[in-house]
Amino acid sequence: MARVALVSYNPGEEPGADRDLPVLRAALEDAGAEAAVAYWDDPEVDWAGFDLAVIRSTWDYSWRVAEFVAWAERCAGLTRLANPAGVVRWNTDKRYVGDLAAAGVPVVPTRYLAPGDPVELPEDQEFVVKPTAGAGARYAARYTPRERETAIRQLARMHAEGLTAMVQPYVKNIDVRGERALQFFGGRLLHASRKGAVLEPGTPFDGDKVPHPRLAAWEPTPAELAVAERALAAVPDGSDAVLYARVDLVDGDDGEPRVMELELVEPNLFLWLHPRSLPVVVEAILKAAAL
């Protein structure tokens, strides 16, 4: 009997936000596995007692990146971790977008501003400021050139907290065609979804945001699939190293898909929207646990 840990976060007194977690656990147990939900920062968890630990919804990690990466490396020394610790280390820092660009993958143009760097912001277009360590649009905001001073205050706050900022043009086609998320599991396309724009004008960077507004099922185009596969092929340890992945795409000004983010740590699977994908996920997890 395979023993599988589904790694999540401790929600405290609040209900857990991962709608797929209980469904996935039940499906794994129905398939003959012993599945348990384990919090990544719980010192009492015996990770060596599992055949596989699958990071699923560690959605508080972006506040504690160094601690989380250190946990991933410890866990990987005790059991098989999906995704591997090296992939986790690379993907928790969104400077990987620059690595993708260097590998020839079409991406949203990105500049990085570390603490102490001179502040240079676009003067002729809307732009987005967000941290290189973030999830769920945390500390992300959209600005016009006239809002430069507000953006500078955000950068000052982020730099005071030791965060490096990303500055990207606001891709206007998001307001037209939305953002598409292509999800892969076990080395093949699992399903795809489309969502509306997350960053509404005027929303404070430290305000609450809906991370997946107006989510709906989506049939990816050949061009979208091709760009997603190019992104996965550029993962440092190779796409064969990852059990799961989500590639977030938007259309550039030329109408062609570009990678906005490549999620290899804890992407939401949206199984509630794609229930037919559940058996595929279960099969891939059990196969990985048997390696």
C-alpha positions in Angstrom: 0.0 0.0 0.0 1.5 3.3 -1.1 1.7 6.0 1.6 1.2 9.5 0.2 1.4 12.8 2.0 -0.6 15.6 0.4 1.3 18.7 1.7 -0.7 21.7 2.6 -0.7 24.6 5.1 -2.2 25.0 8.5 -5.3 27.3 8.1 -5.7 27.7 11.8 -9.3 28.3 12.8 -10.3 29.2 9.3 -11.6 26.5 6.9 -9.0 25.3 4.4 -9.1 27.0 1.1 -8.1 24.0 -1.0 -11.4 22.6 -2.3 -9.6 19.7 -4.1 -7.7 18.4 -1.1 -10.4 16.2 0.5 -11.6 15.0 -2.9 -8.1 14.0 -3.9 -7.4 12.3 -0.6 -10.6 10.2 -0.8 -9.8 9.2 -4.4 -6.3 8.1 -3.5 -7.7 6.0 -0.6 -10.4 4.5 -2.9 -7.5 3.5 -5.2 -5.8 1.6 -2.4 -3.3 4.1 -1.1 -2.9 5.5 2.4 -3.2 9.2 2.0 -2.8 11.9 4.6 -2.9 15.7 4.6 0.2 17.0 6.2 1.2 20.6 7.0 4.7 21.5 5.7 5.7 23.3 8.8 4.4 20.7 11.3 7.5 19.4 13.2 5.7 16.3 14.2 5.3 14.9 10.7 7.4 11.9 10.0 8.2 12.5 6.3 10.3 9.4 6.1 7.1 7.4 6.7 5.7 8.3 3.3 6.6 6.9 -0.1 5.8 10.2 -1.7 5.1 13.8 -0.5 3.1 15.8 -3.0 3.1 19.6 -2.5 -0.4 20.6 -3.0 -1.5 23.8 -1.2 1.3 25.3 0.8 -0.2 28.7 0.2 1.5 30.5 3.0 5.0 29.8 1.8 5.6 33.1 0.0 5.8 34.8 3.4 8.5 32.4 4.5 10.4 31.4 1.3 13.7 30.5 2.9 12.1 28.4 5.6 9.9 26.6 3.0 12.9 25.9 0.6 14.8 24.5 3.6 11.9 22.3 4.5 11.7 21.0 0.9 15.4 20.1 0.9 15.0 18.3 4.3 11.9 16.5 3.1 13.5 15.4 -0.1 16.3 13.8 1.9 13.7 11.6 3.7 11.3 10.7 1.0 10.5 11.3 -2.7 9.2 14.9 -3.0 7.1 16.2 -5.9 8.1 18.5 -7.2 11.8 18.0 -6.4 13.6 20.4 -4.1 15.7 21.8 -6.8 12.7 22.7 -8.9 11.0 24.2 -5.8 14.1 26.3 -5.1 14.2 27.6 -8.6 10.5 28.3 -8.9 9.9 30.0 -5.6 11.9 33.0 -7.0 10.1 34.6 -10.0 13.4 35.7 -11.4 13.0 32.4 -13.3 11.0 34.4 -15.8 14.4 35.9 -16.9 15.7 32.3 -17.2 12.8 31.4 -19.5 13.4 34.5 -21.6 17.1 33.6 -21.9 16.1 30.1 -23.1 14.0 31.7 -25.9 10.6 31.2 -24.3 8.1 34.0 -25.1 7.4 35.8 -21.7 6.0 39.0 -20.5 8.9 41.5 -20.5 10.2 41.8 -16.9 12.7 44.0 -15.1 13.8 43.4 -11.5 14.4 46.0 -8.8 16.2 44.7 -5.7 16.6 46.8 -2.6 19.1 49.6 -3.3 18.5 49.5 -7.1 17.6 52.8 -8.8 13.9 53.0 -9.4 13.0 53.1 -13.1 9.3 52.8 -14.0 7.5 53.0 -17.4 6.4 56.5 -18.3 4.3 55.7 -21.4 2.1 52.7 -20.4 0.4 51.0 -17.6 2.6 48.6 -15.6 2.5 46.0 -12.8 4.7 45.8 -9.7 4.8 42.6 -7.8 7.4 40.6 -5.7 9.6 37.9 -7.0 8.3 35.8 -4.0 4.6 35.9 -4.1 1.4 33.9 -4.5 -2.2 34.8 -5.0 -1.4 38.3 -6.3 0.1 39.2 -2.9 1.7 42.6 -3.0 0.8 43.0 -6.7 -0.7 46.2 -8.1 -1.4 47.8 -11.5 -0.5 51.5 -12.1 -0.7 54.2 -14.7 2.2 56.5 -15.3 0.3 59.2 -13.3 0.4 56.9 -10.3 4.2 56.7 -10.2 4.4 58.1 -6.7 2.1 55.4 -5.3 4.1 52.8 -7.1 7.3 54.2 -5.5 5.7 53.9 -2.1 4.9 50.3 -2.8 8.5 49.6 -3.9 9.8 51.3 -0.7 7.6 49.1 1.4 8.7 45.9 -0.4 12.3 46.8 -0.3 12.1 47.6 3.5 10.8 44.0 3.8 13.8 42.7 1.8 11.7 41.9 -1.2 12.9 42.2 -4.8 10.3 43.7 -7.2 9.3 42.7 -10.7 8.1 45.5 -13.0 6.1 44.4 -16.1 4.0 46.2 -18.7 0.3 45.6 -18.0 -0.7 43.3 -20.8 -4.0 44.8 -22.0 -5.2 41.7 -23.8 -5.8 40.2 -20.4 -8.9 42.5 -20.3 -10.1 41.0 -23.6 -9.1 37.3 -23.6 -8.2 36.8 -20.0 -5.4 34.6 -18.7 -5.2 30.9 -19.6 -3.8 28.3 -17.3 -2.6 25.1 -18.9 -2.1 22.3 -16.3 0.1 19.3 -16.8 0.3 16.2 -14.6 2.3 13.1 -15.1 4.0 14.5 -18.2 0.9 15.3 -20.2 -1.7 18.1 -20.5 -4.3 17.6 -17.8 -6.8 20.4 -18.6 -6.9 24.1 -19.1 -8.8 27.0 -17.6 -9.4 30.7 -18.3 -9.8 33.5 -15.8 -10.4 37.2 -16.0 -8.1 40.0 -14.9 -7.0 39.8 -11.3 -5.6 43.3 -10.9 -8.3 45.9 -11.0 -7.4 49.6 -11.4 -7.0 51.3 -8.1 -6.7 48.1 -5.9 -4.0 48.7 -3.3 -1.1 46.4 -3.5 -1.7 45.2 0.1 -5.5 44.8 -0.5 -7.3 41.5 -0.8 -7.7 40.2 -4.4 -9.7 37.4 -6.0 -6.9 35.2 -7.4 -9.0 33.4 -10.0 -12.0 35.6 -11.0 -14.6 34.2 -13.5 -12.8 30.9 -13.9 -14.0 28.7 -16.7 -12.9 25.6 -18.6 -10.8 26.3 -21.7 -9.7 24.4 -24.7 -6.0 25.5 -25.4 -5.0 26.5 -28.9 -2.0 24.8 -30.6 0.0 28.0 -30.1 -0.8 28.0 -26.4 0.2 24.4 -26.0 3.4 24.9 -27.9 4.5 27.8 -25.7 3.6 25.9 -22.6 5.7 22.9 -23.7 8.6 25.2 -24.5 8.4 26.7 -20.9 8.4 23.2 -19.4 11.4 22.1 -21.5 13.3 25.1 -20.1 13.0 23.9 -16.5 16.6 23.5 -15.2 16.2 19.8 -14.3 14.1 19.1 -17.3 10.3 18.6 -17.7 10.8 14.9 -16.7 11.6 16.1 -13.2 8.2 17.6 -12.5 5.1 15.7 -11.6 2.8 18.6 -12.0 2.9 22.1 -13.6 0.7 25.0 -14.5 1.7 27.4 -17.2 -0.1 30.8 -17.1 -0.4 32.5 -20.5 -1.5 35.9 -21.8 -1.6 37.4 -25.2 1.1 40.0 -26.0 0.4 43.1 -28.1 1.0 40.9 -31.2 -1.7 38.5 -30.2 0.7 35.7 -29.5 0.7 33.8 -26.2 3.4 34.6 -23.7 4.2 33.1 -20.4 3.2 35.2 -17.4 4.1 32.6 -14.7 5.2 29.0 -14.5 3.8 27.4 -11.4 5.8 24.3 -10.2 5.3 24.5 -6.5 1.7 24.6 -5.4 -0.6 25.4 -8.3 -4.3 25.0 -7.6 -5.5 22.0 -9.7 -9.2 23.2 -10.1 -10.4 19.6 -10.0 -13.8 20.9 -9.0 -14.0 22.5 -12.4 -12.5 19.5 -14.2 -13.7 16.4 -12.3 -12.8 14.1 -15.2 -9.1 14.9 -14.5 -9.2 13.3 -11.0 -8.5 9.7 -12.1 -5.5 10.9 -14.2 -4.1 12.8 -11.2 -4.6 9.7 -8.9 -2.9 7.4 -11.5 0.1 9.7 -11.8 0.5 10.1 -8.1 0.4 6.3 -7.5 2.9 5.8 -10.3 5.3 8.3 -8.8 4.9 6.8 -5.3 6.0 3.4 -6.8 9.2 4.6 -8.3 
